[in-house]
Amino acid sequence: MRTPTIFLAAALLAVSVAAQASGSHAGGHAHDGPSIGQPGQADKVSRTVSIDMQDNMRFVPATVAVKQGETIRFVVRNTGALAHELVLGNIKDLKVHAKAMQKFPDMEHEESNMLSVAPGAQGELLWHFTSATTVDFACLRPGHYEAGMKGKIQVAKGKATPKNKEQHDAHNH
């Protein structure tokens, strides 16, 4: 009856890998997703924020202001010749993830708080900000974070902008 033991070991390994990918690390703390928010829904988008990823290892803009309760559609453009990504998280989890990426540089992500964008392409990430806090973002491709490819989203306490004011707010970013 060795088969159940092998399956159990494989299942535990899969759960461990999934927990690492989702931001739960060896320190035993739970994924910090609720504090940074949650995936957004297209029909609840408050406004759109455009972010460019550049080969000088910068996001433009590198600071974004939102209000608690807003759902933001991030339109992320890679204006460079290198692949880049945008990963939302807290600074501690982003640093741990950046170290993992150095060991496994070809690791691909399919998480709701992450977006990989090929050179010359663009993508969208929808995010609902539930708490007044600072949410960090970074490109975790090997060397990019260390070169300064990071930014902050300041989430202010307050009411989200109603959806029908989207046109008005489009000018103010």
KEBAGU-20201 format. One record per residue (C-alpha): residue in one letter; z, x, y. Coordinates in steps of 0.001 Angstrom, whole numbers, plus 500000, padded with zeros to 6 digits. Layout:
BEGIN
+-----+--------+--------+--------+
: res :     pz :     px :     py :
+-----+--------+--------+--------+
:   a :      Z :      X :      Y :
...
+-----+--------+--------+--------+
***
This chain:
BEGIN
+-----+--------+--------+--------+
: res :     pz :     px :     py :
+-----+--------+--------+--------+
:   m : 500000 : 500000 : 500000 :
:   r : 499042 : 502666 : 502510 :
:   t : 496457 : 500461 : 504225 :
:   p : 498963 : 498427 : 506325 :
:   t : 500578 : 501672 : 507511 :
:   i : 497205 : 503031 : 508634 :
:   f : 496380 : 499770 : 510408 :
:   l : 499789 : 499719 : 512077 :
:   a : 499370 : 503313 : 513265 :
:   a : 495879 : 502526 : 514587 :
:   a : 497160 : 499395 : 516358 :
:   l : 500021 : 501311 : 517972 :
:   l : 497614 : 504007 : 519135 :
:   a : 495264 : 501377 : 520602 :
:   v : 498146 : 499703 : 522467 :
:   s : 499322 : 503077 : 523779 :
:   v : 495824 : 503963 : 525027 :
:   a : 495419 : 500516 : 526603 :
:   a : 498811 : 500841 : 528323 :
:   q : 497831 : 504257 : 529704 :
:   a : 494534 : 502854 : 531009 :
:   s : 496251 : 499901 : 532673 :
:   g : 498762 : 502036 : 534500 :
:   s : 501783 : 501903 : 532195 :
:   h : 502720 : 505499 : 531549 :
:   a : 505053 : 507526 : 529350 :
:   g : 507889 : 507121 : 531839 :
:   g : 508464 : 503669 : 530386 :
:   h : 507963 : 501653 : 533563 :
:   a : 505785 : 498551 : 533461 :
:   h : 502375 : 498428 : 535110 :
:   d : 502866 : 498076 : 538826 :
:   g : 500004 : 495577 : 539160 :
:   p : 502039 : 492713 : 540640 :
:   s : 503252 : 494864 : 543538 :
:   i : 499698 : 495881 : 544484 :
:   g : 498316 : 492396 : 543886 :
:   q : 495989 : 490942 : 541303 :
:   p : 492283 : 490413 : 540663 :
:   g : 490768 : 488042 : 543193 :
:   q : 488649 : 484950 : 542651 :
:   a : 485284 : 484617 : 544398 :
:   d : 486035 : 481101 : 545677 :
:   k : 489234 : 482330 : 547376 :
:   v : 487766 : 485267 : 549350 :
:   s : 489218 : 485450 : 552878 :
:   r : 486778 : 488087 : 554139 :
:   t : 484607 : 491044 : 553170 :
:   v : 485462 : 494684 : 553888 :
:   s : 482800 : 497382 : 553475 :
:   i : 483786 : 500864 : 552342 :
:   d : 481451 : 503852 : 552020 :
:   m : 482077 : 506619 : 549478 :
:   q : 480745 : 509962 : 550661 :
:   d : 480113 : 513343 : 549040 :
:   n : 482386 : 515027 : 551611 :
:   m : 485137 : 513412 : 549470 :
:   r : 486011 : 510723 : 551979 :
:   f : 486160 : 506944 : 552075 :
:   v : 484998 : 505365 : 555342 :
:   p : 487151 : 503683 : 556465 :
:   a : 490127 : 505360 : 554764 :
:   t : 492602 : 502793 : 556123 :
:   v : 492225 : 499038 : 555780 :
:   a : 494539 : 496348 : 557185 :
:   v : 494979 : 493042 : 555342 :
:   k : 497503 : 490234 : 555350 :
:   q : 499702 : 489159 : 552474 :
:   g : 497955 : 486355 : 550598 :
:   e : 494423 : 487459 : 551512 :
:   t : 491724 : 487887 : 548897 :
:   i : 489341 : 490630 : 549981 :
:   r : 485815 : 491245 : 548748 :
:   f : 485387 : 495010 : 548939 :
:   v : 481703 : 495961 : 549137 :
:   v : 481757 : 499600 : 548102 :
:   r : 478670 : 501735 : 548775 :
:   n : 478132 : 505198 : 547346 :
:   t : 476105 : 506952 : 550059 :
:   g : 476205 : 510295 : 548250 :
:   a : 474459 : 512069 : 545384 :
:   l : 477591 : 512205 : 543174 :
:   a : 479184 : 509404 : 541153 :
:   h : 482375 : 508072 : 542762 :
:   e : 484948 : 505385 : 542032 :
:   l : 487499 : 503330 : 543888 :
:   v : 490794 : 502715 : 542085 :
:   l : 493576 : 500580 : 543587 :
:   g : 497178 : 501426 : 542703 :
:   n : 500404 : 502961 : 543852 :
:   i : 500412 : 506666 : 544658 :
:   k : 502473 : 507605 : 541573 :
:   d : 500105 : 505895 : 539122 :
:   l : 497028 : 507270 : 540900 :
:   k : 498344 : 510845 : 540621 :
:   v : 499082 : 510402 : 536893 :
:   h : 495626 : 508893 : 536369 :
:   a : 493958 : 511741 : 538328 :
:   k : 495592 : 514287 : 535982 :
:   a : 494359 : 512331 : 532942 :
:   m : 490843 : 512319 : 534392 :
:   q : 490925 : 516122 : 534627 :
:   k : 491611 : 516286 : 530871 :
:   f : 489077 : 513557 : 530028 :
:   p : 486415 : 513742 : 532793 :
:   d : 483963 : 511430 : 530999 :
:   m : 486493 : 508588 : 530675 :
:   e : 484892 : 505294 : 531710 :
:   h : 486889 : 502478 : 533309 :
:   e : 486553 : 498748 : 533011 :
:   e : 489704 : 497566 : 534751 :
:   s : 489876 : 494875 : 537438 :
:   n : 491456 : 497299 : 539963 :
:   m : 488729 : 499937 : 539472 :
:   l : 485092 : 500208 : 540453 :
:   s : 482710 : 503032 : 539500 :
:   v : 479595 : 503324 : 541664 :
:   a : 476526 : 505432 : 540860 :
:   p : 474876 : 507513 : 543604 :
:   g : 472941 : 505321 : 546032 :
:   a : 474341 : 502106 : 544518 :
:   q : 476967 : 499597 : 545597 :
:   g : 479468 : 497379 : 543844 :
:   e : 482064 : 494726 : 544616 :
:   l : 485749 : 494487 : 543839 :
:   l : 487725 : 491310 : 544555 :
:   w : 491453 : 491747 : 545106 :
:   h : 494245 : 489317 : 546038 :
:   f : 497102 : 490976 : 547938 :
:   t : 500371 : 489265 : 546972 :
:   s : 503005 : 491504 : 548601 :
:   a : 503531 : 493099 : 551999 :
:   t : 503296 : 496762 : 551013 :
:   t : 500995 : 499766 : 551089 :
:   v : 498346 : 499839 : 548369 :
:   d : 496707 : 503196 : 547794 :
:   f : 493144 : 503764 : 546650 :
:   a : 491380 : 506867 : 545452 :
:   c : 488413 : 508339 : 543634 :
:   l : 489863 : 509795 : 540445 :
:   r : 486808 : 511690 : 539269 :
:   p : 487877 : 515281 : 538573 :
:   g : 488495 : 517162 : 541818 :
:   h : 487689 : 514240 : 544139 :
:   y : 491263 : 513017 : 544695 :
:   e : 492475 : 516595 : 545144 :
:   a : 489731 : 517156 : 547769 :
:   g : 491078 : 514222 : 549806 :
:   m : 489115 : 511212 : 548520 :
:   k : 491865 : 508656 : 549037 :
:   g : 492932 : 505900 : 551376 :
:   k : 495496 : 503207 : 552132 :
:   i : 495493 : 499449 : 552470 :
:   q : 498293 : 498246 : 554739 :
:   v : 499302 : 494742 : 553644 :
:   a : 501153 : 492994 : 556485 :
:   k : 503549 : 490111 : 556019 :
:   g : 502068 : 486859 : 557174 :
:   k : 499608 : 484141 : 556433 :
:   a : 496171 : 484860 : 555042 :
:   t : 493195 : 483963 : 557188 :
:   p : 491788 : 480591 : 556114 :
:   k : 488429 : 480859 : 554382 :
:   n : 486607 : 478967 : 557155 :
:   k : 487443 : 481768 : 559624 :
:   e : 485532 : 484347 : 557570 :
:   q : 482699 : 484556 : 560113 :
:   h : 485113 : 485234 : 562992 :
:   d : 486954 : 487998 : 561095 :
:   a : 483745 : 489719 : 560038 :
:   h : 483550 : 491310 : 563511 :
:   n : 487092 : 492635 : 563431 :
:   h : 487008 : 495450 : 560863 :
+-----+--------+--------+--------+
***
